[in-house]
Amino acid sequence: MLTEAELQKQWERLTFTDDFIFSRVMHDENICRQVVELILGVRIGKIHYLSAQDEHKTDLDSMRIIMDVFLRDDNRIITVEMQTGHKKELPKRSRYYQSVADVSTTPTGAKYRNLPDNILIFICTFNPFDRDLPRYTFQYTCDEDPTLKLQDGSLRIFLNATANHLDSLDQKLQAFYHYLQEGVVESELARTISESITTLKNNSLERRHYMTWAVKMADARYDGYDEGYEEGISIGLERGAYQNKLETARSMLDYGDAPEKVALCTGLPMEIVLKLIG
């Protein structure tokens, strides 16, 4: 069991690449917009958050996933994930994330032609593939004629934050990589993120949320081992994340936050938030 002193030290050491901080900071629409537009190289429309650290599954028996940042604008759905541990199954993981994003945002009776573009961004603190590239962008192409693209609206981008050769990137994106790598502030975006993290860390309520979350994650890992090593860890973490959202919601309600804000910040359905009040 982690002591309060150990949790405090962890809290002080957290950076933008830690899941808790990343999801909190990216819930600032201004920062989220700048990060996404910088990576995509295009402007995006008004952001509608679909969830933050929310649990998704296609049906009762399907595998559950927790998305760091899940949003849409007028024309596309965008999932942004911070990946800090090298996972060999990352390509298939990305495939599943995109499929869940499609299913969870497509109403019954929708026309295929009306499906929005589906973009997945994995920001990796490791090199996800065996090439020394700063980013890997994947779209479906025809094996027989690589100039022929499927044009199904899906796009997957993996950022390699460990890359040393960044000359192919523009200066603003290079500065973002330097911030990911060493916390070096060389751009207005990096400065804004850094200031947001400082504000977050000075918030006693957020610190309490993190400590509750960290304890739940530790308990989930322990429970996960009992359920079967890697598979059990995944199940345990997902259960712990949901319990953490409930605890966070209770704390926010006790603090006086409106139910609408609680639902938005935690990703919990409004009916669940209202039940917590009752």
Disulfide bonds with the S-S distance in Angstrom:
none
